[in-house]
Amino acid sequence: MLFVVGYAGISQAEESRWAEDARTLLDNAKSRRTLDNIKLVAKQIASLTRYSKPDDLEAQSLRKELVEGLISIPGHAQFFADEIERTRLEVDHSVMFSDRRNDYDSMRSEYLTVFLPNLPSPETIQVLGHYLYDDRDPRPISSPKQDWASPPPNMTHASTSLAQIGLREPPVGSEVDCLTKPESLAKQRAWFEDVKTGKRTFSFKGQTVEYRFKPDGTWDTIPISNPPDDGIKLPKPIPKPAPEKSLEQPIQPAASDAARQWLPWLWIPALAIAAAGWWRFRRRGTSL
């Protein structure tokens, strides 16, 4: 199931149901750490990243929730690296064009450039740093008239993703002209060597900690005393409009007010009775 938000015709109820499905996938990945379960969550994140609107509060909040949940799972990045290496052994690299080779190239491109740039974590940096040196899988141009691009080696994929993962003080910018410069890869490799050996700390935008690798490949997580406010800003909820008021009805008087309104009219029958009594008294007096 691919979570896609923002398409015309999708109701709010459908979006809510898909959001709950995505959370269920995350729960499954946490309880049973497998490549398939982790990949399903990564697809949700990639879909939200690509298709949701920046001002969609629900979509952006869900994306943040899924990213934080997935990078809390040990192996969230290494699973992808292990699958790339496992699949590579099954490919006959002496054959330039085969379905198996095409599937492998598509898979490594998806893992390295679609999934991993959305997972800002030390484990992801380790994986991308490793592949900065991987030049094993390029396909040579078959002829000068070739009208399609040959799949690049993994070091190109890793270089692109490292520039897009959201590092504070990245070694190179994420603009295309920066990535295509010959010295960009060399700068990234030099940066990773300092990171890998613990000479340099690194952090991600929006996070309040920085990381330092230790010789055994683990890392220390160090709180930043005054972290910059440079994370993705979630849009504010749109206030719901107040319900429309109905046409004003005349104010009904209170019971005491109504009684006071009727008091003058109560004197009329009383006066009539008094007058009738006085008139009868006069007639009796006259007859006597």
N, C-alpha and C positions, 0 to 999 in steps of 0.2 A: 504494500500500500504506500503510495507516494503522496505525501501531504503537500498540497498546492493551495495557496490562499490568494485571494485577490481577483480571481477570474469572475467575469460577469456571469450572473445567474446563480452563483453559489450563495445560499442563504446563510444567515447567522447561525441557525440551528445546525447546519451541516459543518460549518467551521468549528463550532463548539464540539461536535461529535468527533471530528478529526483530531482536534487538540487533545481530547481525552485518549484517543487511540495512540497518539504520539507519546503521551505520558505512560501509557501501558507498555509501549515498546521500550521506553527507558527503564521502567521497573524490571522488565524481563532481562534487559542487558545487565542490570545490577545484580540480579539474583542468579543469572546463568551467563557467565562471561564467555561468549563464543563470537567468532568472526561474524556469523550471520546476524546475531542479535545486535552487535555493535554497528554493523554496516546499515541495518535498518534505521537506527537512530541517526547515523551520519547522513543518510539520505533525507530524513526529515529536515535536518539542519540546513543541508545544501539547498533544498527546495525552498525553505523559508528565506534563505539568504538571497536566492535568485529572484523569487516571484513576489514576495510580500512587499508592501509599500512602506517606506520609512515612517510614515505617520500612522501606521496601523498599530495601535497600542497592544492589542491582543496578540498579533503575530510576532511583534518584536519582543514582547515579554515571554512568549512561549519559546522563541529562539534562544533567549538568554537562559531560560530554565533548562532547556535541553543541552546546551553547550556546557553549562556548569555541571550538570549531572553526568554527562558523558566523560568529561576530562577527570572526573573524580574516580573513574573506574580504572584500576591498574591494567595496562595492556591495551588501552584504547587506541594508541598509535602503533604499537609494536605488532599487533594483530595484522595490520595492513602490510607492514614490511615483511613479516613472515610469509604471508600469502603471495606477495610478489616473488619472493625467493623460491617458494615451493613451486609455483606455476612456471617460473623460468626454467626449472630443471626438466619440465615436461615438454618444452618447446624445442623443435629441431631448428637451431639457428642457422644451419647451412641452407635452409629453404627460406628465401626472402619473402615469399608470398604464400600464405596458407591461412585457413580459417583459424587454426590454433594460434598462429603468430598474431593475427589481427585481434583476436580476443585478448591475448596477453598485453598487447600494446594499448588497447582500450582500457583494460583493467588498471594497469600501472598509471596511466594518465588520470583516470578517475580517482584512484586512491591518493595520488600525490598532489594533484592540482585542484580537485573538487572537494574532497573530504578533509584532508589534513590542514589546509589553510584556515578552516573554521574551528580548529581545536587548539587554542593557545595554551600550551602546557610545556613543561620541561621535557616530557617524554616525546612530544611531537618535535621539539627542537633536536633531540638526539637522532630521531629517524631522518629528518630532513638534512641534518648535518652529515650523517653517514652517506646519504645519496648525493651530496654535493661532489663526491669523488667518483660516482658511478657513470662511466662512459661506455658500458658494455653493449648496449642494445640499439645503436643507431642503424637505420637502413640507408644504404648508399642510394644516391639518385640513379635510377635505372637508365636514363637517357637525357640528353639536353632538352628534349621535348616533353619531359614529364610535367603533367599539369596538376599534380597533387603534391602536398607537402609530406615529406618523409617524417615519421614519428621521431621526435627528438629523444636523446638519451635521458636517463633518469636525472642526471645532474642538472639538466636544463629545467626539468619539472621542479626539482627541489629548489633551485635558485629562484624561480618565479614564486613559489609558495612561501619561501622564507621572507621574501620582500612584502608579501601580502598578509602575513599572519598577525600583524598588529604589534610588532615590537616597538618599545620605546628605544630611541637611538639606534635604528637599524643600520647595518653596514652600508646598504644602498637603498635608494628610493624605490617605490613600487611602480613608477612610471615606466612605460615601455622603453623609452630612450635610455633610461638608466640600466634596465635589464639587458639590453642588447649591446651595451658597451663591453668590449673585451675584458676590461679590468674589473667588471662587476663581480664575476665569479671568483676572481682572485681575492677581492675584498671580503666576500662572504666566507671563503675558506679561512682566511686569516682571522676573521672574527670568530668563527666557530672553534678554531684551535685555541684561542684564548678562553673561550667559554668552556670548552671540554676539559681543559686543564685547571679550571677554577681561577684563572687569572682575572677573569671578567665576570661580573654579575650581569643579569639581564632581567627584564620585566616586560609585561604586556600592558598596553593601554587599557585603562579601566580597572586594573587590579591594584590591590593595596599591598602587594608583597613583591619581592624580587627573589631570584634564585641564584644559587652558586653550586656548580657541580663539584662532586668529590671524586677522588681517584678511582673509587670502585663503581662509578657510574650513577650512584644515587646523588641526591642534591639536598642542600639546606634551603629551607623556605624562611626568608627574612622579612619581617614587617617593615614597611616604609613609614618613617615617622610622619612625613607630611606628603602623602602621595598627590600627584597632580590630578585634577578633575578632567581627565581626557578620555573617559569611556564614551561609549555610544549613548547618547541621550535618548531615553525613552520618551515618546510623546506623552503629553499630559492627557488624562481622560477628558473627553468632551462632555461638558455638563449637560445633563438631560434637560430639555426645555420644560418649563413649568406647564402644568395642564391648563388648557384654555378655560377661562371663566365663562360660565353661561351668562346670558343676558340678565342684567340686574332685575331682581324682583322687588316690588314695593315692600318696604319694611312693614311687617305686621306689628301692630301695637301690642304691647304686653297686656296681660289680663287686667291689671290695675288701671292701665291707660284706657282700655276699652270701657271699663266700668265708669271712669270719670267722664268719658265722652257721652255715655247714656244718661248721666245724672240730670242734666237740664230737661231732658224729655220726660223723665219720671214725674216732674212737677205738674205737667199738663193734666193728666188724669186726676191727680190729687186736687188741684184747683177746681177742676170740673165738678168733682164730688162735693167739695166744700160749697161751691156756688149753688149746686142743686139743693143742698140741705138748707142753706140760707133762704133760698126762694120758697121752699116748702114752709119754713118757719114763718115767713112774712105772710103767706096766705092764711095760715092758721090764726095768726094774730089779727088779721083783718076780719076774718069771719067771726071772731069773738066780739 
